[in-house]
Amino acid sequence: MSRQTLTLSDDLYDYLLGVSLREPPLLARLREETAEMPLAVMQISPEQGQFMALLAELIGARRVLEVGTFTGYSALAVALALPADGRIVACDVNEDTTAVARRYWAEAGVADKIELRLGPAVDTLEALLAEGGGETFDFAFIDADKVNYDAYYEGALALLRQGGLMVIDNVLWSGAVADPERQDADTSALRALNAKLHDDQRISLSLLPVSDGITLARKR
């Protein structure tokens, strides 16, 4: 039996999108605009956004935390899947890229569902805990600077309720985590977090080879 996940050719990837992706035109337009920006590589894939929206639906999420918002694609995808009383707290430091996000959130009619907090996410997570937000979130998504992933993980875990779900992006880091020659700060941080999560009995765990690798961690 093969030990590897199926490798997607361009044709097979196009087929996958053709039979699975239900991307609203507004999300597609946001993705296309972001693709023209200097940091476009930071954007998640459309199938990942749809997967996250499905996960939020599956667990009946109403209160969502996002660490790393960029131009708002992931927040918009999830916001569209939330019920009318659903809310997202989105953390980011970049006023320019999140200005794009705000524009699309408003056009989609979900701006009232998303509270954007600009500033270092570690500070925002601490503030949310101080405000009584511990164990009140249903769903969390981490996709920000990698060297702080451990702090983001611990903060998000404290904010998640029992049974809440966390999605952590870029955990395979284009394969660098498996290359012993790669010892830069980002790769080392991801490698350390992956090892930590493997042994962390506070969560149920699955790492999936979706996009650049995503970890699903359910708080026990």
C-alpha positions in Angstrom: 0.0 0.0 0.0 1.3 3.5 -0.9 2.3 5.6 2.1 1.8 8.9 0.2 -1.1 11.1 -0.5 -2.1 11.4 -4.2 0.0 14.0 -6.0 -2.2 16.5 -7.8 -1.3 17.4 -11.4 -2.6 20.7 -12.7 -5.3 18.8 -14.6 -6.4 16.8 -11.5 -6.4 20.0 -9.4 -8.6 21.7 -11.9 -10.9 18.7 -11.9 -11.1 18.8 -8.1 -12.1 22.5 -8.1 -14.6 21.8 -10.9 -16.5 19.2 -9.0 -16.1 20.5 -5.5 -15.6 24.3 -5.3 -18.7 26.4 -4.7 -16.9 29.7 -4.5 -19.2 32.8 -4.4 -18.3 35.4 -7.1 -17.4 37.9 -4.4 -14.8 35.5 -2.8 -13.4 34.8 -6.3 -13.0 38.5 -6.9 -11.2 39.0 -3.6 -8.9 36.1 -4.4 -8.1 37.5 -7.8 -7.5 41.0 -6.4 -5.2 39.6 -3.8 -3.3 37.5 -6.4 -2.0 40.8 -7.8 -0.6 42.0 -4.5 3.1 41.7 -3.4 2.3 39.2 -0.6 -0.2 37.1 -2.6 1.5 33.9 -1.5 0.0 34.4 2.0 -3.5 33.8 0.7 -5.2 30.5 1.4 -6.5 28.4 -1.4 -10.2 28.5 -2.2 -10.7 24.8 -1.4 -9.1 25.4 2.0 -11.5 28.3 2.6 -14.5 26.1 1.7 -13.2 23.3 3.9 -12.9 25.7 6.9 -16.4 27.0 6.3 -17.7 23.4 6.3 -15.8 22.7 9.6 -17.4 25.7 11.2 -20.8 24.5 10.0 -20.2 21.0 11.3 -19.4 22.1 14.8 -22.1 24.7 14.9 -19.6 27.5 15.4 -20.9 30.9 16.5 -17.8 32.5 18.0 -14.7 32.4 15.9 -11.1 33.6 16.4 -8.7 34.3 13.5 -5.0 35.1 14.0 -3.7 36.5 10.7 -6.3 38.0 8.4 -4.4 39.4 5.4 -7.0 40.5 2.9 -9.9 38.8 4.6 -10.5 35.7 2.4 -10.6 33.2 5.2 -12.7 35.4 7.5 -15.2 36.1 4.7 -15.5 32.4 3.8 -16.2 31.4 7.4 -18.4 34.5 8.1 -20.7 33.5 5.2 -21.1 30.0 6.8 -21.9 31.4 10.3 -25.5 31.8 11.6 -26.9 35.3 11.9 -25.6 35.7 15.4 -22.2 34.4 14.6 -19.2 36.6 15.3 -15.5 36.5 14.3 -12.6 38.3 16.1 -9.9 38.8 13.5 -6.4 39.7 14.6 -3.9 41.4 12.3 -1.2 44.1 12.3 -1.5 45.4 8.7 -3.8 48.3 8.1 -3.4 48.3 4.3 -4.2 44.6 3.6 -7.0 44.6 6.1 -8.5 47.7 4.4 -9.1 45.4 1.4 -10.7 42.9 3.8 -13.0 45.5 5.3 -14.2 46.5 1.8 -15.1 43.0 0.8 -16.7 42.2 4.2 -18.9 45.3 3.8 -19.9 44.3 0.2 -20.8 40.8 1.4 -23.0 42.2 4.2 -21.0 40.5 6.9 -19.0 43.4 8.3 -21.2 43.4 11.5 -20.1 39.8 12.1 -16.3 40.5 12.1 -14.5 42.5 14.7 -11.0 43.4 13.4 -8.4 44.1 16.1 -5.3 45.6 14.8 -2.1 45.1 16.9 0.2 42.2 17.9 -2.0 39.1 18.2 -0.3 37.9 21.4 -1.5 41.1 23.0 -5.0 40.7 21.5 -5.2 37.1 22.8 -4.2 38.2 26.3 -6.8 41.0 26.1 -9.5 38.6 25.1 -8.7 36.4 28.1 -8.6 39.4 30.4 -12.1 40.3 29.1 -13.5 37.0 30.2 -13.2 35.3 26.8 -11.6 32.1 28.1 -13.3 28.9 26.8 -15.9 30.9 24.9 -14.8 30.4 21.3 -15.9 27.5 19.1 -13.4 27.7 16.2 -10.0 29.2 15.7 -7.7 29.7 12.7 -4.0 30.5 13.0 -2.2 31.8 9.9 0.3 34.5 10.9 4.0 34.9 11.6 5.4 31.5 12.3 7.9 32.3 15.0 4.9 33.1 17.3 2.9 30.1 16.4 3.4 28.5 19.8 2.2 31.6 21.6 -0.8 31.8 19.3 -1.6 28.1 19.9 -1.5 28.5 23.6 -3.6 31.6 23.6 -6.2 30.2 21.2 -6.4 26.9 23.2 -7.2 28.9 26.3 -9.9 30.8 24.4 -11.5 27.7 22.9 -14.3 25.8 24.7 -14.1 22.1 25.3 -14.8 20.5 22.0 -13.8 23.6 20.1 -11.7 23.2 16.9 -8.4 24.9 15.9 -7.0 25.0 12.4 -3.3 25.8 12.1 -2.0 26.7 8.6 1.4 26.1 6.9 2.5 23.3 9.1 4.3 21.5 6.3 5.9 24.7 5.1 6.5 23.6 1.5 8.3 20.5 2.9 10.9 22.5 4.8 9.9 21.0 8.2 11.2 17.6 7.0 14.5 19.0 5.8 17.2 18.9 8.5 19.2 21.5 6.6 16.5 24.1 7.1 17.2 25.7 10.5 15.7 29.2 9.9 13.5 30.6 12.6 10.2 30.0 10.8 10.9 26.4 10.0 12.3 25.7 13.4 9.2 27.2 15.1 6.9 25.1 12.9 8.9 21.9 13.5 8.9 22.5 17.2 5.1 23.1 17.3 4.4 20.0 15.2 6.4 17.9 17.6 4.7 19.5 20.6 1.2 19.0 19.3 1.9 15.3 18.6 2.4 14.8 22.3 -0.2 17.3 23.6 -2.9 15.3 25.4 -5.1 18.4 25.7 -6.1 18.0 22.1 -7.2 15.4 19.5 -5.0 15.8 16.5 -4.8 15.4 12.7 -2.4 16.9 10.3 -3.6 16.9 6.7 -1.7 17.6 3.5 -4.1 20.2 2.3 -2.5 23.2 0.6 0.6 23.9 2.7 -0.4 21.5 5.4 -3.1 22.2 8.0 -3.4 20.8 11.5 -6.8 20.2 13.1 -6.7 20.3 16.9 -9.9 19.6 18.9 -9.8 20.7 22.5 -10.5 17.8 24.8 
